[in-house]
Amino acid sequence: MAPAFDDRPMAENGLMQRRQQVTCSECGRSHPEGDTRVIDEAPVCTDCLYGKTQPVQIYPIGFVANSQERDGSEFGLRGRAETSRVQLLPSQRRFMYKLEEEDRLTIVYHLHQARAVRSRFERGLDGKEVGVFASRTPDRLSRIGISEVRLVAVDGTTLVVEGLDAVDGTPVLDVKVSQPPE
């Protein structure tokens, strides 16, 4: 179904624009394009996905710097990096006390290059058909990524880590010490 346009103008950066409307494939109602997600190649509104819950606001505390990029495949990376740099904002220095004494960290990040979500697909790890929650796909509704990494070095507010499964420029949301294996 072709998207409709809302006749009400929307002010953005001082310019008047029309908001594109999309019809939800589940409830049939029309919603602004930003209030829908594409799942299995069909738009689904946030009301159908999340009910009446409200979104949360999260600010990044830094960014990933490495040579990794998403490639054209579903799961692949181009430029696999041995190490990555987690460049924390200068304001985060106060929270880094004794961080250099830790071996393993958990990096929480925003999957800013996520694409449309499929509810079932062949997992890249072994080809088994699974859903999003049984995979490591970066194409998730939450757009939250988590990696357990080894801390190699701390240089100012930059963490040098091994094992980070994030692409260059990824916003970092949190850093936590990893729980030791039992």
N, C-alpha and C positions, 0 to 999 in steps of 0.2 A: 504494500500500500504506500502510495507517495506521501511524503511528509507535507503537512499543511503549515501555513504561517499564521501566527497570531497577529491580528491587526494592531494590537497595542504596541506602541514604540517602547524600546528599552534603551535607557541611557547607559552608555558604557564609554568611559574615557571622554565624556563630553559629546559623543556622537550618538545619533539616534539610529537604532537598528531594529529589525524585526526578529522576534524569537521563533525559531523553527519548532514546530510541534510534531510529535511522534506518537503514533497509536500503539499502546501496549498490546502485545500479543496474548496476554493472559486475561486482563480485565476489560480490554477494548476501549479504555478511556484515552483521551488525548492528553499528553504531558509535554512540557518543555524538553528539548533534546537532552539537556544536562541532567534530567531526572529519570533517565532510562539507562540501562546497560544492555549490551548485545550478548545474548546467551543462545547458543545453538543457532546462530545466525538470525535471531529474531529479537526485537526490542522488548524488554521487560521493565516496567516502571519500578521505581524504588519503593513505592507503597506495596506492590506485590512481593518484592524481595525482602523488605525489612519491616513491613507493617508501619506502625506510627512512631517507631524509634527515631530519634534525632541523630544526625551525624555528629562526630566528635571532631574537634579542631586539634591538630597536632603540628608542632613546628619542628623542622629538621634542626639537629644540633651539629651537623656537618655533612660532608659529601665524600663519596668514594672516588679515588683516583687510581686507575689502572689501565691496562690496554684491552680490556674485555669489552666486546660489543655483542648485541644479539645478532645472530645471523638469520638467514631466510627460513631456516627450519623451525619447527615448533619449540625445540628445547635447546638447540645448539648455541654455543658461544663462539665468537671469532676472536683470536688473539688471547687465548687462555693465559692468564697471568699466574706466575708462581707466587708472587706477593702482591698485595694491594696496600694502598695507603688510605687510612680513614682520617680525613682532614677535618678535625673538630673545629668549630668556631672558637675564636679566642675567648669568648665569654664562658666556655666550658672548662677552662683550665682549673678553676676552683673545685671542680668535681673529680679531678684526676688524681687526687692524693693517694700515693702508694700503688697506683695502677701498674706501674712498671714491675712490681713484684709478682704479678699474676702471670700464669702460663697460658690459660685458656679463657677466651671471652666469647660471649654471645653478642652478635651484632644484629640489631633490628633495623630494618630499612624499608623504604617505600618503593614498591615496584612501579616506578614512574613510566616504564615503557611497556606495561601490560597491554595485551591486545584483547580482542573479543574472547569471551569465556565459552568453553564447551563443557557440558555437564558430564560427558563420557568421551574417552579417547584412549588411544594406545599409549601407555606410559613409555617415555623415552628410555628409562632404565632397563626394562626387560620386555617391552612390547605387550604386556598384559593390559587388557581393557579395564580401566578404572575411572573413578570420578575424581574431581579436583582434590578432595581431602585425602585421597590415597596416592597422592603424587607430589612431586616437587615443582610442578609447573609454575612459571611466573605469571601466568594468565589466571588470576584469582580475583574474585569479587572484592575481597578485603584489601588487595594490593599491598599486603604486608609480607615481607620476606625476613627470614631469620637464618643466620649461619653461625655455626660453632667454628671458631677460628683459633689458631695458635698465635699468641702475641710474640712477635720477633723483637720489636724495639719500640720505644717511645721517644719521639723527637719533638719537644715543645708540645704542641697540641695535635701532633700527627702520630697516629698509631700505625706501625708497619705490621701487617698480619699475613698469615698464610691460610688458604682455604676459604676465602671469601667468595661466595657465589653471587656476586653482584656486578653489574656493568659500570663502566666509567660514568661518573656524574650522578650516580644514585644517591638520593637524599638519605642520610642516616638519621634514625629516630631515637635510638637508645643504644647504650653499651652496658653490658652486665657481665659480671664474672660468671663463668660457666660452673655448673655443679660438677664436682669431681665424680668420676665413675665409681660405682659401688662394687 
